[in-house]
Amino acid sequence: SVPIGGLFPLTIGGLATLWGVQYAEFFKCAINLANSNGRTLPNTLLTYYIQDIGANPSEAISQSLLLARRGVPAVVGPVFNEQVLAVNSVLAGETIPFNSYG
């Protein structure tokens, strides 16, 4: 299996964010859709790790490092500019590509 990392603001200030949870659900749906079509990635099963990064760049860095240690080959997220810059500084050093959805 190939694990894909997802960095989403699931909570901000201790409260759940509807839009952050929706982004995470869309991410899971895309992974499941790719897996259900045997022609998209033949003989490959995608899995995912979803990390809550809130709105804090330091949490985005921490969770990016965790994903890198887990060996993910690619990451989706984050959305906020400050977090994008922070994640880029971590993942570029690990040569892990990421795509911001914001």
N, C-alpha and C positions, 0 to 999 in steps of 0.2 A: 504494500500500500504506500501511497505518497501523501504525507500530511501537508496540508496548506494552513498557514496561520492567518488568523483574522483578529484585527485590533479594532475594537468598537467601544464607544462610550456608553456602556450599558447602565452605568450609574453616574450621577454628578451630584456631589454633596450628599451622598448617602441615599439619594432617591433615584429610582429607576427612570430611565429616559425612554419614552415610547419610540422615538425615532431611532435611537441607538439599538434597541431591541429589534426593531423592524429591519435595520441594516443587517444585523446578525442572522435573522431569519431568512432574508433574501440570499445571504451568503450560503447558508446551509441548503437552501432550495437549489441554488446553482450547482453545488457539489453533488447533491442527490440526482439532479437532472443529468449531469455529465456521467454519473455512474450508471444511470438507467439506460443510457444509449450506448450500446456496445461498440458503436462505430466511432464515438468521440475520442476515446482513449482506450483502444483495444487492449485487453489483458492488464488493465491498470485500474486499481481501486483508489479513489481519492478519499482521504479522511480529513478531519479538520481539528484544529485547536482554536478555540475562541477565547480571547483575553479581554477583560474589562480594563480600559485605560482611562475612564472618566474624561476629564478635560485638562488633565495635568501632564505636561511634557515629561516630567521625571517618571511618572507612572508608565508613560508610553515607552520610555527607554528601558525601564525595568522589565516590562512585558515583552519587548522586542528581544532583549537578551535571553529571556526564558525560551522564547520560540527558537532562537538561534541554537541554544543548548539542546533543544529537542530535535534539532536537525531538519527543520522545515526548509524546503527548497524555494519557497515563495510565500509572500505575505500580502494580504489585502488590508488596506487601511494605513493610517488613520485619516480623519477628516479635517481637523483643525490645523491651520498653517504652522503653529508653533510645534505641534506634535509631528507633523510631516518632516520638518527640519530635524527634530530630535531623532526620529526613527531613521531617517536617511543617514545620519552620522553613525548609527549603530550598524544598520544592515549593510551599508556600503562597505564597511570594513570586513564584514563577513561574506561579502559577495552574494547576498541574498536579495533578489529583486522584490520590489513592492509596488503596488498600485494603489494610490489614494483614490477613494470614491467620492471625495468632496469637490 
